[in-house]
């Protein structure tokens, strides 16, 4: 069996696991992302959670190829550290790859989280085989990755740039980056929580699925802004398929249906007809699948 460890560090929670056969999660767990000034407790927590999984996965004699890490933010050119992210300031400039290699005694590779997610969809999920694929990941922040003809776009910060900070409404709410009305300020976990009276994202989604009108409305409004954002991004990357993932996207059609309607209302007519907007295949775990692919099936 070809095995890889995987870590997905988000602004709120961090997922760890072992992936086999490209897209099967053999073990998985979620731990809180500590967000104080010192990155050591987070890295120690990741190592403590992953070590027993590595032991169990390799007890039968299989070897683990390495540990892939999906991390929010821009990466340096050597992929050794994350260099820019307003949601994870403690990790900025921290030598994350070597810290994990030291603690787990395994090879480690880092990838931008939005790249890892779009790779998972491209190789194994809803975007499989798309010639021009845009993936957006909606969590604490909003990120996007682009794969064109099988290769990741890496022109800014080792990814397609900070797609969450295109400005949709200059009079809108203040964003984590300091500007106003960015896509991320309007479409993210905090934005959805705010619209639903401060409830947590998982509670909002559960309530909406049970028919709670205010939760449905909060998701519909978030979806409406998502459609505006995707209509704004389409002329830049000309995707044929857009996959929407991340924790907020586990709402499924409650988010996607209003997003598609809004997209149709806002995008230029000639671009309407061909773009397919679909949900992730992995229910929020796409970051782990993409992180493992750094060893199991690396893309250029
Ligand atoms: Zn912003």
Boltz pocket constraint, residues with backbone or C-beta under 6 A from the ligand:
constraints:
  - pocket:
      binder: B
      contacts: [[A, 164], [A, 165], [A, 175], [A, 176], [A, 177], [A, 178], [A, 179], [A, 182], [A, 184], [A, 185]]
      max_distance: 6.0
